[in-house]
Amino acid sequence: MENLSYIGQLNKLTASFLRRGVMTNCFVAASEFEKHIENGSVFYHAKDDALIILLRLQNHDRLYYYIKEGGSPPHLKLTRPTVMEIVRRDEYQARASLLWQSVGFKLIVRRIRMECINPAQTSAADNGVYIASREQEEEIMRMLQSGFDSLTGCIPTMDELAASVARKEFLCIEENGEMLGLLQYNNDKATSEILHLVVKAEGRGRGLSDRLVNYYKSQLTGLNKRLRVWTNEDNMRARAFYEKNGYRCDGLSSDVLLAVK
């Protein structure tokens, strides 16, 4: 694997793969890699029919790929636990999942996407939820780390977390000065997606998750956005919770694959 040194290099590498029939799990804008490139944490492996991009995170690597029709995944010499997620949008992506499994990756989680069908019917007046502040960033990180898997939980870096707090994308709920639950979301022009929702054990069974989701939905009233969330296919408790709050499976799923050194 070679180190990626500047954003223009990434654009040149991907240019020949941006066409129909290429299997890819990289739907991230090139600009999203820029800070990681500056930090020296992006690597690549290129050949005629495939391009691999490896993003080095704190305790694992995240893999993105482009594979041309008729191509196959390269046999990589991985040095750390490596995770990838493949959204099964069509037969190409379903095939890609099997191809990667054939070279040593294991399917560890299947996720499903759910979409809210009644986002505007929500009022969240005085429900105790508030927008997180910069001073709470370390506490938020501790809650995310305790509530989500370190490899597959998509936990942001501290820089990413700080940027999300600055965009007012973290909602919190507390009791007696202790944060008991939080919700992170992200908006784009047409959609809004819940990224993380976690409540501490001592706060469960008291409706805190409902209050967080109600506040989140109330913030989007009138914006005509499609509200979405991804959850593990076999997490029936989470699926039932979201269904109670107006979400339904929309037919899209993804495979999370892991290779351990």
Protein Blocks (a to p, Z undefined) as FASTA:
>chain_A
ZZdfbfklmmmmmmmmmcghiacfbfcdfklmmmmmmnopaccdddfkbccdddddfkbc
cddddddehiacdddddfbdcddddddfbfmlmmmmmmmmmnopacfbdcdddddfblml
ccfehklpacddfklmmmmmmmmmmmpcfklnopacfklmmmmmmnopaccddeehiafb
dcdddddfkbccdfbdcddfklgonlmmmmmmmmmmmmmgonlpacdddddfklmklmmm
mmmnopacehiacddddddZZ
